[in-house]
Amino acid sequence: MIKVINLKDFIYPDVAVAELEREIEICKLTNVFAIIAIHGYGSHGVGGEIKAEVLKSLKTLKRHKKIVNYFKGEQWTENNACYLELTRLEPELILNDQTNNLNSGVTIIWIQK
């Protein structure tokens, strides 16, 4: 099961990051294996700060083993070994509109095995 979270509507990046971290903790208690975080790609300044702060937070969460891994939308390809492993767990990631076309406005988060 996957969850899609829209962080683009938050005005402040720190609030968007706090919401994402809260959602990660909630998902760990359920059968959700992956989150698609929609943060925007930074065109015209929209989403750029949120994306940067989300990626910074995810790097820390991965280092502290709070998440398994994360993938920028532009890195989400069949050539990535983790892509194959995670899509085996969650095949709906392949068909999701947000993960198609190397979407730089999203990040895929692998939250548990």
C-alpha positions as a Python dict, from the first residue, in 0.01 Angstrom:
ca = {
    (1, 'M'): (0, 0, 0),
    (2, 'I'): (122, 351, -80),
    (3, 'K'): (19, 692, 47),
    (4, 'V'): (31, 1017, -148),
    (5, 'I'): (97, 1333, 52),
    (6, 'N'): (68, 1680, -99),
    (7, 'L'): (320, 1913, 67),
    (8, 'K'): (300, 2186, -199),
    (9, 'D'): (19, 2370, -23),
    (10, 'F'): (219, 2439, 292),
    (11, 'I'): (349, 2795, 304),
    (12, 'Y'): (650, 2721, 523),
    (13, 'P'): (898, 2443, 445),
    (14, 'D'): (946, 2351, 812),
    (15, 'V'): (571, 2291, 848),
    (16, 'A'): (572, 2071, 536),
    (17, 'V'): (865, 1869, 676),
    (18, 'A'): (692, 1829, 1013),
    (19, 'E'): (379, 1702, 835),
    (20, 'L'): (584, 1455, 630),
    (21, 'E'): (762, 1323, 940),
    (22, 'R'): (426, 1283, 1116),
    (23, 'E'): (287, 1092, 819),
    (24, 'I'): (592, 865, 810),
    (25, 'E'): (536, 770, 1174),
    (26, 'I'): (166, 702, 1109),
    (27, 'C'): (249, 487, 805),
    (28, 'K'): (496, 279, 1006),
    (29, 'L'): (202, 163, 1219),
    (30, 'T'): (9, 41, 915),
    (31, 'N'): (75, -166, 603),
    (32, 'V'): (198, 134, 405),
    (33, 'F'): (541, 62, 256),
    (34, 'A'): (588, 376, 49),
    (35, 'I'): (493, 741, 43),
    (36, 'I'): (484, 964, -262),
    (37, 'A'): (555, 1314, -133),
    (38, 'I'): (446, 1587, -374),
    (39, 'H'): (657, 1894, -305),
    (40, 'G'): (684, 2070, -640),
    (41, 'Y'): (1000, 2113, -839),
    (42, 'G'): (1083, 2476, -775),
    (43, 'S'): (966, 2642, -1095),
    (44, 'H'): (925, 3014, -1035),
    (45, 'G'): (1020, 2963, -672),
    (46, 'V'): (719, 2744, -596),
    (47, 'G'): (817, 2423, -421),
    (48, 'G'): (1191, 2476, -437),
    (49, 'E'): (1234, 2549, -68),
    (50, 'I'): (997, 2272, 34),
    (51, 'K'): (1175, 2022, -191),
    (52, 'A'): (1515, 2119, -51),
    (53, 'E'): (1401, 2088, 310),
    (54, 'V'): (1218, 1759, 246),
    (55, 'L'): (1530, 1606, 89),
    (56, 'K'): (1747, 1733, 375),
    (57, 'S'): (1510, 1579, 630),
    (58, 'L'): (1492, 1248, 443),
    (59, 'K'): (1871, 1226, 433),
    (60, 'T'): (1875, 1257, 812),
    (61, 'L'): (1589, 1009, 856),
    (62, 'K'): (1771, 754, 640),
    (63, 'R'): (2095, 801, 831),
    (64, 'H'): (1906, 739, 1157),
    (65, 'K'): (1732, 435, 1000),
    (66, 'K'): (1385, 587, 1037),
    (67, 'I'): (1323, 516, 667),
    (68, 'V'): (1473, 254, 437),
    (69, 'N'): (1548, 489, 148),
    (70, 'Y'): (1414, 772, -65),
    (71, 'F'): (1427, 853, -435),
    (72, 'K'): (1390, 1183, -612),
    (73, 'G'): (1131, 1156, -885),
    (74, 'E'): (1398, 1218, -1149),
    (75, 'Q'): (1589, 911, -1019),
    (76, 'W'): (1287, 681, -1026),
    (77, 'T'): (1376, 447, -1315),
    (78, 'E'): (1392, 77, -1389),
    (79, 'N'): (1772, 106, -1393),
    (80, 'N'): (1773, 164, -1018),
    (81, 'A'): (1803, -163, -819),
    (82, 'C'): (1591, -22, -536),
    (83, 'Y'): (1320, 65, -788),
    (84, 'L'): (1288, -303, -874),
    (85, 'E'): (1278, -412, -512),
    (86, 'L'): (1026, -150, -402),
    (87, 'T'): (796, -199, -703),
    (88, 'R'): (790, -571, -623),
    (89, 'L'): (654, -477, -279),
    (90, 'E'): (426, -206, -415),
    (91, 'P'): (342, -266, -785),
    (92, 'E'): (100, 28, -787),
    (93, 'L'): (405, 258, -782),
    (94, 'I'): (461, 165, -1146),
    (95, 'L'): (119, 288, -1254),
    (96, 'N'): (91, 596, -1033),
    (97, 'D'): (61, 920, -1231),
    (98, 'Q'): (298, 1099, -992),
    (99, 'T'): (586, 856, -1048),
    (100, 'N'): (575, 855, -1428),
    (101, 'N'): (804, 1061, -1650),
    (102, 'L'): (1086, 1123, -1402),
    (103, 'N'): (877, 1378, -1212),
    (104, 'S'): (1115, 1610, -1025),
    (105, 'G'): (826, 1746, -819),
    (106, 'V'): (791, 1429, -613),
    (107, 'T'): (999, 1208, -390),
    (108, 'I'): (926, 841, -325),
    (109, 'I'): (996, 731, 31),
    (110, 'W'): (1046, 368, 129),
    (111, 'I'): (942, 361, 491),
    (112, 'Q'): (955, -4, 591),
    (113, 'K'): (1037, -352, 463),
}
